[in-house]
Amino acid sequence: MVTTEFTLASRSVYLSDADALVLADLHLGKGAASSVDAPLEAGEDSVSRLDRRLAACDPSTVVIAGDLLDSFDGVPRGVESDLGEIRDIVAGVGASLVVTPGNHDTMLREIYDGTAPEEYRLADGETVVCHGHDAPESTAERYIIGHDHPAISIDGRKLPCFLYGPGAYDGADVLVCPAFTRLARGATVNGMRGRHFQSPLVPDSDGFHPAVRDEAGAETLWFPPLGECRQLL
């Protein structure tokens, strides 16, 4: 039985009992690697939003659930500087930084020599964080993953969302985080079935509850599970 509570905000999740902040899919270097001009400085944007989130929750551990980078055969310009700033602001609040590598992190070891296990169990003992592109080896009461970049379309607006599936993977709860970078378009989950998700931890999406964070109103909006609300959206 899962007992650790969590709070969703700013495309990240804070778990109070574990005193941990988890986020996924920063994709540092995505703008620099693109063949088109990026609409914002993605690295700077992610760093500044993480800085504000750290100030709000003051965690002892920060876990990036994969795809810190967006590179397969080289390190794009500006990435080492962005990563240095992330390490500095995490250290500045007295927290440790953990990265669970994702499928885009093939160059991670070229620039990051910190803690980088394939899976990381939080201090609550119940929750395992991993990227989600492969099936986990560790058993847990809850998994927190990224990888699929979920978003939901509401009244013609596409919004990043979390997906929470109680007992969804071998009886364990699964929380799928949206991409932390705002450059990711996101996969619109309204019509997606389990076979459309890339993560094996989402075998059947019908039982997953979408959650949208209204940052202006400081409120998290929960929806019925996708199997019930598809026709309403």
Backbone as CSV, one residue per row, in Angstrom:
resi,resn,N_x,N_y,N_z,CA_x,CA_y,CA_z,C_x,C_y,C_z
1,MET,0.843,-1.202,0.000,0.000,0.000,0.000,0.874,1.246,0.000
2,VAL,0.590,2.170,-0.911,1.364,3.402,-1.002,0.869,4.408,0.031
3,THR,1.793,4.932,0.802,1.417,5.911,1.831,2.033,7.284,1.597
4,THR,3.061,7.361,0.757,3.726,8.633,0.529,2.868,9.562,-0.324
5,GLU,2.596,10.742,0.188,1.832,11.726,-0.571,2.746,12.475,-1.528
6,PHE,2.142,13.038,-2.568,2.940,13.827,-3.504,2.178,15.080,-3.917
7,THR,2.951,16.074,-4.330,2.407,17.354,-4.772,2.924,17.639,-6.174
8,LEU,2.013,17.995,-7.078,2.367,18.279,-8.460,2.443,19.786,-8.670
9,ALA,3.500,20.235,-9.312,3.634,21.659,-9.646,4.782,21.834,-10.623
10,SER,4.624,22.791,-11.527,5.704,23.180,-12.440,6.328,21.989,-13.158
11,ARG,5.479,21.078,-13.638,5.924,19.902,-14.395,6.852,19.008,-13.565
12,SER,6.691,19.001,-12.263,7.515,18.191,-11.376,6.651,17.687,-10.231
13,VAL,7.189,16.736,-9.481,6.449,16.171,-8.356,7.334,16.182,-7.106
14,TYR,6.773,16.619,-6.004,7.484,16.622,-4.724,6.842,15.602,-3.802
15,LEU,7.651,14.726,-3.230,7.182,13.707,-2.302,7.672,14.063,-0.911
16,SER,6.748,14.405,-0.029,7.110,14.943,1.273,7.837,13.930,2.156
17,ASP,7.353,12.678,2.211,7.982,11.679,3.081,9.397,11.331,2.623
18,ALA,9.637,11.437,1.342,10.969,11.170,0.806,11.802,12.445,0.714
19,ASP,11.170,13.590,0.909,11.804,14.906,0.752,12.565,14.979,-0.567
20,ALA,11.862,14.588,-1.635,12.495,14.501,-2.952,11.660,15.214,-4.005
21,LEU,12.350,15.888,-4.902,11.725,16.515,-6.061,12.113,15.708,-7.286
22,VAL,11.116,15.306,-8.080,11.363,14.493,-9.271,10.847,15.228,-10.505
23,LEU,11.652,15.268,-11.554,11.254,15.840,-12.836,11.900,15.013,-13.937
24,ALA,11.399,15.148,-15.141,11.890,14.300,-16.230,11.985,15.081,-17.526
25,ASP,12.828,14.584,-18.417,12.858,15.067,-19.801,13.151,16.559,-19.923
26,LEU,14.349,16.952,-19.468,14.802,18.321,-19.696,15.295,18.494,-21.129
27,HIS,15.840,17.438,-21.710,16.320,17.450,-23.099,17.222,18.652,-23.369
28,LEU,18.201,18.855,-22.499,19.154,19.936,-22.708,19.861,19.752,-24.046
29,GLY,19.916,20.809,-24.817,20.526,20.756,-26.138,19.537,20.563,-27.262
30,LYS,18.268,20.378,-26.934,17.255,20.146,-27.970,17.151,21.338,-28.917
31,GLY,17.157,22.549,-28.367,17.052,23.733,-29.216,18.271,23.905,-30.095
32,ALA,19.456,23.674,-29.521,20.692,23.839,-30.283,20.815,22.805,-31.387
33,ALA,20.264,21.604,-31.150,20.363,20.534,-32.145,19.303,20.635,-33.221
34,SER,18.309,21.500,-33.007,17.214,21.610,-33.957,17.651,22.364,-35.197
35,SER,16.991,22.052,-36.311,17.303,22.740,-37.567,16.521,24.037,-37.703
36,VAL,15.657,24.318,-36.730,14.891,25.563,-36.747,15.215,26.356,-35.499
37,ASP,14.939,27.641,-35.538,15.205,28.480,-34.382,14.280,28.095,-33.232
38,ALA,14.855,27.908,-32.044,14.054,27.575,-30.868,13.272,28.801,-30.425
39,PRO,12.009,28.634,-29.995,11.204,29.773,-29.569,11.629,30.338,-28.230
40,LEU,12.467,29.639,-27.493,12.970,30.148,-26.227,14.292,29.471,-25.958
41,GLU,15.062,30.067,-25.055,16.320,29.455,-24.653,15.981,28.338,-23.680
42,ALA,15.855,27.123,-24.196,15.302,26.017,-23.422,16.111,25.722,-22.169
43,GLY,17.436,25.747,-22.269,18.257,25.466,-21.104,18.058,26.498,-20.013
44,GLU,18.118,27.765,-20.388,17.940,28.841,-19.415,16.550,28.787,-18.800
45,ASP,15.553,28.488,-19.617,14.176,28.404,-19.131,14.038,27.286,-18.108
46,SER,14.575,26.116,-18.407,14.488,24.990,-17.488,15.235,25.268,-16.190
47,VAL,16.406,25.875,-16.303,17.195,26.191,-15.108,16.454,27.168,-14.205
48,SER,15.882,28.214,-14.789,15.197,29.222,-13.974,13.938,28.653,-13.325
49,ARG,13.194,27.791,-14.041,11.997,27.190,-13.448,12.357,26.193,-12.357
50,LEU,13.438,25.436,-12.552,13.901,24.533,-11.504,14.339,25.313,-10.279
51,ASP,15.007,26.421,-10.489,15.444,27.259,-9.363,14.250,27.702,-8.525
52,ARG,13.173,28.119,-9.174,11.974,28.548,-8.438,11.331,27.373,-7.714
53,ARG,11.346,26.208,-8.344,10.740,25.035,-7.706,11.535,24.611,-6.482
54,LEU,12.847,24.680,-6.566,13.689,24.342,-5.429,13.440,25.296,-4.262
55,ALA,13.267,26.564,-4.580,12.994,27.541,-3.523,11.663,27.262,-2.837
56,ALA,10.711,26.709,-3.588,9.378,26.460,-3.035,9.328,25.227,-2.137
57,CYS,10.069,24.164,-2.496,9.939,22.920,-1.718,11.188,22.530,-0.934
58,ASP,12.348,23.103,-1.264,13.591,22.880,-0.509,13.840,21.396,-0.239
59,PRO,13.975,20.562,-1.287,14.140,19.118,-1.083,15.559,18.760,-0.660
60,SER,15.709,17.548,-0.145,17.052,17.051,0.154,17.627,16.271,-1.023
61,THR,16.744,15.825,-1.932,17.184,15.082,-3.115,16.415,15.569,-4.337
62,VAL,17.119,15.723,-5.442,16.497,16.048,-6.722,16.827,14.905,-7.681
63,VAL,15.776,14.304,-8.245,15.975,13.181,-9.169,15.439,13.556,-10.538
64,ILE,16.285,13.450,-11.534,15.869,13.664,-12.917,15.624,12.301,-13.541
65,ALA,14.359,12.045,-13.904,13.950,10.730,-14.375,14.218,10.560,-15.868
66,GLY,15.451,10.768,-16.253,15.867,10.472,-17.608,15.708,11.577,-18.624
67,ASP,16.464,11.427,-19.702,16.540,12.396,-20.793,16.879,13.789,-20.282
68,LEU,17.916,13.820,-19.464,18.506,15.105,-19.086,19.049,15.776,-20.345
69,LEU,19.612,14.979,-21.229,20.190,15.490,-22.471,19.306,15.142,-23.660
70,ASP,19.616,15.759,-24.778,18.961,15.423,-26.035,20.054,15.237,-27.079
71,SER,20.782,14.152,-26.926,21.925,13.958,-27.813,22.305,12.488,-27.874
72,PHE,22.657,12.031,-29.072,23.065,10.649,-29.252,24.533,10.516,-29.663
73,ASP,25.090,11.522,-30.327,26.445,11.359,-30.846,27.333,12.576,-30.619
74,GLY,26.925,13.461,-29.739,27.721,14.639,-29.427,27.014,15.472,-28.377
75,VAL,27.739,16.407,-27.793,27.172,17.273,-26.768,26.931,18.651,-27.391
76,PRO,25.664,19.045,-27.575,25.377,20.341,-28.204,25.928,21.504,-27.402
77,ARG,26.161,22.606,-28.080,26.706,23.787,-27.426,25.766,24.268,-26.318
78,GLY,26.353,24.731,-25.249,25.586,25.287,-24.140,25.138,24.276,-23.102
79,VAL,25.218,22.983,-23.437,24.696,21.956,-22.520,25.533,21.868,-21.245
80,GLU,26.853,21.898,-21.382,27.707,21.795,-20.196,27.479,22.972,-19.257
81,SER,27.259,24.160,-19.815,26.968,25.326,-18.982,25.634,25.175,-18.269
82,ASP,24.606,24.716,-18.985,23.290,24.517,-18.379,23.359,23.470,-17.268
83,LEU,24.063,22.373,-17.523,24.191,21.327,-16.524,24.949,21.843,-15.303
84,GLY,25.983,22.656,-15.536,26.716,23.250,-14.420,25.819,24.116,-13.551
85,GLU,24.935,24.885,-14.185,24.009,25.717,-13.423,23.027,24.871,-12.626
86,ILE,22.556,23.777,-13.224,21.647,22.877,-12.504,22.335,22.307,-11.274
87,ARG,23.564,21.858,-11.443,24.295,21.300,-10.306,24.509,22.357,-9.225
88,ASP,24.761,23.575,-9.640,25.009,24.649,-8.675,23.757,24.987,-7.874
89,ILE,22.610,25.094,-8.554,21.410,25.493,-7.819,20.895,24.364,-6.938
90,VAL,21.107,23.117,-7.358,20.730,21.983,-6.505,21.625,21.950,-5.270
91,ALA,22.927,22.123,-5.473,23.851,22.164,-4.337,23.572,23.365,-3.450
92,GLY,23.084,24.454,-4.047,22.813,25.675,-3.298,21.727,25.528,-2.248
93,VAL,20.816,24.561,-2.439,19.782,24.320,-1.423,20.153,23.123,-0.556
94,GLY,21.389,22.648,-0.698,21.862,21.540,0.125,21.330,20.188,-0.288
95,ALA,20.900,20.060,-1.544,20.314,18.805,-2.026,21.335,18.018,-2.843
96,SER,21.121,16.727,-2.943,21.922,15.874,-3.814,21.190,15.692,-5.138
97,LEU,21.949,15.534,-6.219,21.387,15.377,-7.551,21.593,13.948,-8.034
98,VAL,20.503,13.342,-8.510,20.543,11.986,-9.061,19.929,12.028,-10.458
99,VAL,20.564,11.369,-11.410,20.031,11.271,-12.768,19.859,9.794,-13.106
100,THR,18.621,9.380,-13.432,18.414,8.021,-13.943,18.379,8.129,-15.469
101,PRO,19.363,7.605,-16.163,19.511,7.871,-17.596,18.313,7.418,-18.424
102,GLY,18.018,8.214,-19.459,16.967,7.876,-20.408,17.562,7.458,-21.734
103,ASN,16.708,7.197,-22.702,17.180,6.736,-24.006,17.904,7.821,-24.795
104,HIS,17.738,9.099,-24.404,18.452,10.187,-25.084,19.764,10.556,-24.376
105,ASP,20.111,9.824,-23.328,21.268,10.200,-22.502,22.526,9.411,-22.844
106,THR,22.719,9.075,-24.096,23.874,8.266,-24.466,25.197,8.993,-24.232
107,MET,25.164,10.327,-24.203,26.389,11.100,-23.972,26.503,11.589,-22.532
108,LEU,25.655,11.073,-21.649,25.619,11.584,-20.277,26.969,11.475,-19.586
109,ARG,27.622,10.334,-19.720,28.888,10.126,-19.013,30.015,11.013,-19.541
110,GLU,29.797,11.610,-20.698,30.810,12.521,-21.239,30.901,13.806,-20.422
111,ILE,29.786,14.199,-19.791,29.777,15.493,-19.099,29.279,15.413,-17.659
112,TYR,28.815,14.232,-17.231,28.248,14.121,-15.882,28.890,12.950,-15.153
113,ASP,29.528,13.236,-14.015,30.211,12.191,-13.255,29.551,11.969,-11.901
114,GLY,28.293,12.399,-11.786,27.581,12.249,-10.527,26.819,10.926,-10.446
115,THR,25.889,10.860,-9.493,25.101,9.652,-9.265,24.136,9.427,-10.418
116,ALA,24.232,8.261,-11.068,23.395,8.004,-12.251,23.018,6.524,-12.338
117,PRO,22.215,6.016,-11.390,21.765,4.629,-11.471,20.636,4.485,-12.483
118,GLU,20.448,3.289,-13.005,19.352,3.070,-13.940,17.994,3.289,-13.273
119,GLU,17.920,2.959,-11.983,16.702,3.143,-11.192,17.119,3.663,-9.823
120,TYR,16.261,4.461,-9.206,16.626,5.045,-7.909,15.436,4.953,-6.961
121,ARG,15.662,4.316,-5.817,14.613,4.191,-4.809,14.687,5.384,-3.864
122,LEU,13.568,6.081,-3.704,13.531,7.250,-2.833,13.568,6.844,-1.369
123,ALA,13.790,7.822,-0.503,13.964,7.572,0.926,12.703,7.039,1.592
124,ASP,11.546,7.170,0.943,10.326,6.613,1.532,10.298,5.088,1.461
125,GLY,11.178,4.504,0.639,11.241,3.061,0.494,10.173,2.476,-0.405
126,GLU,9.206,3.281,-0.799,8.077,2.801,-1.595,8.197,3.127,-3.078
127,THR,8.934,4.192,-3.386,8.905,4.773,-4.725,10.225,4.566,-5.454
128,VAL,10.135,4.078,-6.678,11.305,3.929,-7.543,11.143,4.877,-8.731
129,VAL,12.206,5.613,-9.022,12.227,6.542,-10.153,13.088,5.944,-11.261
130,CYS,12.581,5.969,-12.468,13.353,5.561,-13.639,12.769,6.301,-14.841
131,HIS,13.449,6.211,-15.972,12.955,6.959,-17.131,11.671,6.363,-17.679
132,GLY,11.595,5.031,-17.741,10.374,4.398,-18.204,10.444,3.835,-19.608
133,HIS,11.593,3.959,-20.272,11.687,3.407,-21.629,11.883,1.893,-21.608
134,ASP,12.354,1.368,-20.485,12.491,-0.070,-20.300,11.709,-0.496,-19.066
135,ALA,11.359,-1.767,-19.004,10.695,-2.294,-17.819,11.670,-2.244,-16.637
136,PRO,11.215,-1.838,-15.464,12.110,-1.744,-14.306,12.514,-3.115,-13.787
137,GLU,13.694,-3.188,-13.201,14.134,-4.415,-12.549,13.735,-4.432,-11.077
138,SER,13.627,-3.252,-10.475,13.271,-3.154,-9.056,11.760,-3.230,-8.880
139,THR,11.337,-3.884,-7.804,9.918,-3.867,-7.448,9.647,-2.669,-6.558
140,ALA,8.435,-2.137,-6.630,8.098,-0.943,-5.868,6.599,-0.864,-5.681
141,GLU,6.191,-0.017,-4.752,4.778,0.289,-4.585,4.340,1.353,-5.590
142,ARG,5.292,2.180,-5.999,5.006,3.246,-6.964,6.231,3.477,-7.847
143,TYR,5.989,3.725,-9.117,7.040,4.129,-10.047,6.737,5.536,-10.545
144,ILE,7.770,6.356,-10.625,7.648,7.679,-11.245,8.545,7.678,-12.470
145,ILE,7.953,8.015,-13.614,8.671,7.933,-14.884,8.411,9.176,-15.733
146,GLY,9.142,9.268,-16.820,8.907,10.293,-17.839,8.675,9.613,-19.171
147,HIS,9.457,9.998,-20.171,9.576,9.329,-21.471,8.471,9.662,-22.466
148,ASP,7.190,9.593,-22.085,6.123,9.751,-23.074,5.655,11.200,-23.260
149,HIS,6.097,12.127,-22.424,5.738,13.545,-22.568,4.216,13.755,-22.665
150,PRO,3.425,13.279,-21.711,1.962,13.383,-21.858,1.457,14.825,-21.873
151,ALA,0.431,15.040,-22.694,-0.283,16.319,-22.764,-1.746,15.985,-23.036
152,ILE,-2.617,16.914,-22.732,-4.047,16.667,-22.927,-4.672,17.860,-23.640
153,SER,-5.602,17.587,-24.525,-6.293,18.643,-25.260,-7.633,18.927,-24.585
154,ILE,-7.816,20.182,-24.172,-9.049,20.608,-23.505,-9.555,21.860,-24.201
155,ASP,-10.738,21.776,-24.791,-11.323,22.919,-25.494,-10.359,23.507,-26.515
156,GLY,-9.672,22.633,-27.213,-8.767,23.083,-28.257,-7.393,23.526,-27.773
157,ARG,-7.166,23.488,-26.466,-5.856,23.871,-25.908,-5.098,22.611,-25.501
158,LYS,-3.845,22.546,-25.903,-2.996,21.410,-25.551,-2.160,21.779,-24.337
159,LEU,-2.304,21.007,-23.261,-1.660,21.330,-21.998,-0.835,20.145,-21.503
160,PRO,0.371,20.407,-20.968,1.129,19.296,-20.375,0.351,18.722,-19.204
161,CYS,0.422,17.410,-19.031,-0.316,16.801,-17.930,0.491,15.665,-17.320
162,PHE,0.145,15.348,-16.085,0.615,14.144,-15.428,-0.415,13.049,-15.696
163,LEU,0.015,11.805,-15.611,-0.895,10.667,-15.676,-0.627,9.786,-14.462
164,TYR,-1.688,9.488,-13.709,-1.519,8.664,-12.510,-2.379,7.423,-12.624
165,GLY,-1.718,6.262,-12.595,-2.419,4.995,-12.734,-2.299,4.144,-11.475
166,PRO,-3.319,4.132,-10.616,-3.275,3.278,-9.416,-3.228,1.805,-9.800
167,GLY,-2.244,1.087,-9.284,-2.120,-0.340,-9.546,-1.913,-0.698,-11.005
168,ALA,-1.391,0.231,-11.792,-1.367,0.066,-13.253,-0.313,-0.902,-13.759
169,TYR,0.784,-1.070,-13.011,1.875,-1.924,-13.488,2.181,-3.003,-12.455
170,ASP,1.780,-4.207,-12.715,1.982,-5.329,-11.781,1.509,-4.986,-10.375
171,GLY,0.409,-4.252,-10.281,-0.156,-3.877,-8.991,0.427,-2.629,-8.383
172,ALA,1.474,-2.073,-8.979,2.105,-0.855,-8.471,1.517,0.375,-9.149
173,ASP,1.454,1.482,-8.415,1.009,2.745,-8.989,2.090,3.294,-9.925
174,VAL,1.653,4.012,-10.944,2.585,4.638,-11.888,2.207,6.102,-12.062
175,LEU,3.177,6.978,-11.904,2.988,8.403,-12.168,3.889,8.793,-13.331
176,VAL,3.279,9.240,-14.424,4.019,9.675,-15.603,4.093,11.199,-15.586
177,CYS,5.306,11.735,-15.606,5.499,13.181,-15.574,5.526,13.765,-16.987
178,PRO,5.035,14.980,-17.148,5.211,15.659,-18.441,6.666,16.055,-18.621
179,ALA,7.042,16.367,-19.839,8.405,16.842,-20.081,8.619,18.168,-19.358
180,PHE,9.763,18.277,-18.676,10.056,19.527,-17.976,10.383,20.643,-18.965
181,THR,11.032,20.300,-20.080,11.295,21.321,-21.084,10.004,21.752,-21.766
182,ARG,9.891,23.032,-22.015,8.712,23.528,-22.710,8.868,23.452,-24.225
183,LEU,10.014,22.943,-24.694,10.193,22.739,-26.133,9.501,21.466,-26.613
184,ALA,9.235,20.541,-25.702,8.583,19.289,-26.089,7.108,19.542,-26.385
185,ARG,6.651,19.120,-27.556,5.259,19.335,-27.943,4.315,18.494,-27.104
186,GLY,4.750,17.337,-26.708,3.915,16.454,-25.912,3.047,15.560,-26.760
187,ALA,2.762,14.361,-26.251,1.887,13.404,-26.918,0.480,13.576,-26.371
188,THR,-0.470,13.913,-27.229,-1.848,14.159,-26.792,-2.492,12.834,-26.402
189,VAL,-2.828,12.701,-25.115,-3.254,11.406,-24.577,-4.744,11.137,-24.764
190,ASN,-5.516,12.121,-25.200,-6.974,11.952,-25.284,-7.391,10.656,-25.955
191,GLY,-6.807,10.379,-27.103,-7.197,9.197,-27.855,-6.198,8.062,-27.791
192,MET,-5.180,8.184,-26.936,-4.135,7.175,-26.889,-4.556,5.972,-26.042
193,ARG,-4.266,4.796,-26.544,-4.467,3.549,-25.802,-3.101,3.055,-25.325
194,GLY,-3.118,1.986,-24.562,-1.869,1.470,-24.026,-0.831,1.191,-25.092
195,ARG,-1.247,0.678,-26.248,-0.305,0.333,-27.312,0.355,1.561,-27.936
196,HIS,-0.234,2.740,-27.707,0.323,3.961,-28.278,1.429,4.555,-27.405
197,PHE,1.508,4.129,-26.146,2.540,4.642,-25.246,3.838,3.883,-25.467
198,GLN,4.943,4.599,-25.356,6.245,3.976,-25.554,6.739,3.253,-24.312
199,SER,6.218,3.608,-23.143,6.688,2.995,-21.900,5.941,1.693,-21.610
200,PRO,6.660,0.627,-21.257,5.996,-0.610,-20.856,5.266,-0.499,-19.524
201,LEU,5.478,0.590,-18.801,4.787,0.782,-17.535,3.372,1.334,-17.723
202,VAL,2.975,1.570,-18.970,1.598,1.998,-19.262,0.977,0.948,-20.187
203,PRO,0.669,-0.231,-19.648,0.121,-1.288,-20.495,-1.316,-1.031,-20.929
204,ASP,-2.064,-0.298,-20.107,-3.460,0.027,-20.409,-3.735,1.415,-19.863
205,SER,-3.920,2.386,-20.745,-4.055,3.781,-20.306,-5.435,4.118,-19.768
206,ASP,-6.419,3.234,-19.925,-7.787,3.560,-19.519,-7.902,3.914,-18.048
207,GLY,-7.053,3.333,-17.194,-7.151,3.584,-15.758,-6.303,4.737,-15.266
208,PHE,-5.639,5.451,-16.181,-4.769,6.559,-15.776,-5.558,7.867,-15.690
209,HIS,-5.421,8.551,-14.564,-6.080,9.838,-14.349,-5.173,10.972,-14.833
210,PRO,-5.612,11.800,-15.772,-4.827,12.989,-16.131,-4.942,14.055,-15.033
211,ALA,-3.867,14.782,-14.845,-3.859,15.899,-13.903,-3.152,17.077,-14.564
212,VAL,-3.809,18.218,-14.572,-3.261,19.437,-15.170,-3.019,20.445,-14.062
213,ARG,-1.864,21.029,-14.070,-1.517,22.028,-13.064,-1.847,23.419,-13.567
214,ASP,-2.728,24.118,-12.843,-3.032,25.525,-13.104,-2.084,26.353,-12.255
215,GLU,-0.968,26.763,-12.854,0.048,27.487,-12.087,-0.464,28.844,-11.608
216,ALA,-1.241,29.522,-12.437,-1.752,30.839,-12.051,-2.655,30.743,-10.823
217,GLY,-3.472,29.699,-10.786,-4.371,29.524,-9.660,-3.819,28.654,-8.565
218,ALA,-2.564,28.177,-8.744,-1.918,27.301,-7.763,-2.820,26.121,-7.414
219,GLU,-3.360,25.473,-8.457,-4.315,24.396,-8.259,-4.023,23.266,-9.239
220,THR,-4.150,22.033,-8.768,-4.020,20.869,-9.633,-5.408,20.338,-9.965
221,LEU,-5.700,20.230,-11.246,-7.018,19.799,-11.709,-6.954,18.332,-12.110
222,TRP,-7.686,17.488,-11.378,-7.717,16.057,-11.649,-8.935,15.699,-12.489
223,PHE,-8.734,14.787,-13.430,-9.799,14.332,-14.311,-10.096,12.856,-14.045
224,PRO,-11.287,12.396,-14.432,-11.568,10.956,-14.359,-10.568,10.195,-15.218
225,PRO,-10.435,8.885,-15.006,-9.499,8.113,-15.829,-9.819,8.213,-17.301
226,LEU,-8.792,8.062,-18.129,-8.961,8.273,-19.568,-10.059,7.410,-20.161
227,GLY,-10.224,6.211,-19.637,-11.264,5.342,-20.162,-12.660,5.898,-19.998
228,GLU,-12.842,6.816,-19.017,-14.143,7.425,-18.766,-14.292,8.792,-19.392
229,CYS,-13.215,9.531,-19.486,-13.355,10.950,-19.860,-13.007,11.249,-21.309
230,ARG,-12.621,10.248,-22.096,-12.236,10.519,-23.480,-13.363,11.236,-24.251
231,GLN,-14.578,10.793,-24.040,-15.694,11.359,-24.797,-16.071,12.745,-24.300
232,LEU,-15.547,13.145,-23.132,-15.915,14.435,-22.556,-14.949,15.533,-22.952
233,LEU,-13.794,15.156,-23.482,-12.754,16.134,-23.765,-12.722,16.492,-25.249
